[in-house]
Amino acid sequence: MQSRLKANALLMQDLLADAGYSNGSNYYMLEQQGITGWIPVFGKYKPKIEGFPYDRENDRYLCPMGKPLPFMGFDHTMDGRLLKNYWAGPSDCRQCPNKPTCAPRTRCRKITRTAYDGQYQRAHARQNSRRGKQMKKLCQSTVEPVFGSLVQHYGLRKINVLGKSGAHKVMLMAAAAFNLRKYMKFKPTKAVSMATALEKERQQDFRGSFLISSLLFLN
């Protein structure tokens, strides 16, 4: 899309998508390309951990007792998501009176966060801003109804072909049908107003010509 836009001297500055596209690598990629991503953060993400403020300068968390949980390394989930691990010192937790409720089954309190937490934080702040709410309404009125129509009325609930090339052709045909129907129903207000004005002007010219002809005939 970017290459096609650049070929027409256009530049993408904002991108709207639903929460299905919410992941750290997408947020990171858009930031690297200078594109503002208006993609809602999925519901399970929590921007803050209650009782454990984040120390951004030292990349660590602080527990309610003031003990640090420094960054201890990266990890991966089974589906390939990159994570960051923060651990408190076992000696700090061993002496802490809150351990039975804070870390009852482990030697120390551990916090696991996505490696793209900064990108998630910025996306979360955008979606809760005034413009973020405006963008959400724009997405709901433009993107989501089209997708719903394609799924419900244009046979895209299931692609009954094999391979990407076949699925691409099905998508193109459905999009062409949708756009053609939309074009046939489109009535530009300006064009209709101009046509009405031209018709009135034509009728006035006709009446004027008829009046002049009548006067000449009478004379």
N, C-alpha and C positions, 0 to 999 in steps of 0.2 A: 504493500500500500504506500509506504513511504517513497519508494522509487517511482511509482506512478504519479504521486502528487508532485514530486520534484520535477518530473518531466513536463508538468504543466505549471511550473513556477508557483506551486502551492506548498505550504508548510503546515504540518500537524503540530499543534501546540497543546491540545487537550484530547483526552481519550476517555469515553464513557463505556462502562461495561458493568454487568451485574456481579453479584458476590461469588458466582461460580469461578471467576477469574482472579479471585483474591488469593494470592500467594506471594511470598517474599521475593522469589526470583522475578516475577512479573513487575512488582513495584521497583525492584532494583534496576531492571532493564529499562523501564520507562524513564527513571531518573537519569540514567547514563545517557539517554538520547535527548534529554531536555524536554520531555513530554510530561505534562501534569496528568496523572492518572486519577480519574474520579471513579474508583472501584471500591464499593463498600467492603469493609473488613468483615469477615465471616463471624458469626455470633459467638464462637467459642473463645475468640481472642480476648484477653483481658489486658488493657494498657497498663494497669498497675497491679501489684501484689499487695493486698491489704496487710499493713504492719511492717512491710519490708521496702522502705524507700530505696530508689536506685541512685547510686553515686556515679554519674556519667563520667566525671573527670578521671576516676580511678577504675572504672568498669567493674563495679562491685555493688552488692546489696548490703544493707545494714539490717540486722534483726532488731526486734523490739527492745532487746537488752543492750543494743549498741555494738554488738560484735559483728565483724565483717564477714561477708560471704564472697570471696574473690572469685574471679573467672579462673576455672581449672582446666578448660579444654573444650574441644569440639566433639560432637557425636553425630551419628546418623540414625534416622528411623528406618524401618523396614522398607518404606516406600521412597527412601532417598532424601527426605527432608533434612536440612542441616540445622543442628541444634548447638546451643552453648550451655555449658554446665557451670554452676556456681555452687561451691561447697563451703560450709562453715568448718572451722577447726574442730576435730573430734574432742579435744580437751576443753574447748569452750562450751560445747554442748553437754559434755559429761557433767560439768559443774553447774549447769544452768537449771534453775528451779522450774522452768517452763518446758523442759525436755519431754515429760510425759504427754503433753498435749501438742507440742510443736514437732517433735521427731520421735514418736513412740517406738517405731520398729526399725530404726536405723541408727548408726553411730552418730550421725550428724545431720543437720538440716541441709537439704539439697534443693536448688531451684534450677529448673530447666526452661530455657527460653529459646525462641527461634533466633537463628543467626541474623535474621533480617528484622530484628525488633525495631531498629531505628526507622526503617521504611514503613513498617506497620504503624508505628506511632504517628508518623507524618500523614499517612493515609487516613488514620482514625481522626486526626485533628481536622483534616480537610472535609471529611464527610459530615462532621458535626458543625462546620462553619456555615455562615449564611449562604455563601455561594455553593457550598456542598449540597445544601438542601434544595437550592434552585436547580443544580445539576441532576439531582435525583428525580425531581419532577420532570425535567426534560427527558431523561432516560425512560421514565415510565410512560411518557406521552409519545415517544418516537420509536425507540428500539424495542421495548418489550411487547407492544401491541403487534408489531410486524412479526416478531418471532412467534408469538402466540397464534397469529393467523396462519403462518406457514405450517405450524405443527398441526393445528386443528382442521384447516380447510384445504391445504395444498399438499397433503400426503407426506409430510416430512416427519411424522411420528416415527417412521421406520424407513430406512433406505434399503430398498429391495434389490440392490445390485452389489457386485463384488468389486473391491478395489477403490482407490482414491479417485482415479480418473472417472469411473462411473458415478461415484457419489458427487463429484464436482459437476458433472453434466446435469444430474438431477437437481442440484441446488440452483444451477444457472437457469434451468427451465422453470423452476418454481418462482425464482426471483423475477424472471421475465414476465410470467403470468401475473404475478402480484403487481408489478409496476405498470403493466398494460391496463389492468383493471383500475388502478388508481388514477392513471392518466385519463382514462375514458370518463371518470367521474369528476375530474378536476374542472372547475369553472372559475377562472381568474376574475376577481372582482373588478379590476381595472379594465380588462378587456370587455367585460359585459357592460360596464358603465360607458365606455367609449362607443360601443355598438349602439347602445340606447340613444346616446347623444347624436350620433350620426343619423340614426333613423328619424329622430325628431327634426333634425336640420333638413333632411331630405323631404319630409312631409311639409315643412314650412316653405321650402323652395317650390314645391309642387303647388301649394295653395296660392303662393304669390304669382306664379306663372299663370295659374288658372284665372286669378282675378284680373291680371293684365289682359289676358285673352278675351275675357268677358267684356271688359271696358272697351277694347278695340272693336269688338263685334257690335256693341250697342252704338258706338259712334259711327 
